[in-house]
Amino acid sequence: MDFNDPTWKGPFPKTGSSSEKSCSRKITGRCAMFLVDDILFFPAKSLVWVFRELHNAVQQEKTNESDALTTELSELYMMLETGKITEEEFDEREEQILDRLDEIQERDQ
């Protein structure tokens, strides 16, 4: 089937043919059917979209929380190096941060 062939009529008759009205009715019927489908499925598609957006927001929040804890851990190491906190304070806060990071990683799996 060659679409460039001038003898090929295509899936729809050429303009001006006697069956033009029936063809336009078919197209209109198809369009109306798609419109009806869109209207009927709109609530379901909307719910899917809402849940997808919620999922994306939760994933972003997890990533942000993990990044914040990693930054806090880096700052904690820096405070220990500069002598602003003691070894005991460092160990206590490090354990809390690492436990929280472990919880986040377990939720992701």
Buried (B, 14 or more C-beta within 10 A) or exposed (E): EEEEEEEEEEEEEEEEEEEEEEBEEEEEEEEEEEEEEEEEEEEEEEEEEEEEEEEEEEEEEBEEBBEEBEEBBEEBEEBBEEEEBEEEEBEEBBEEBEEBBEEBEEEEE
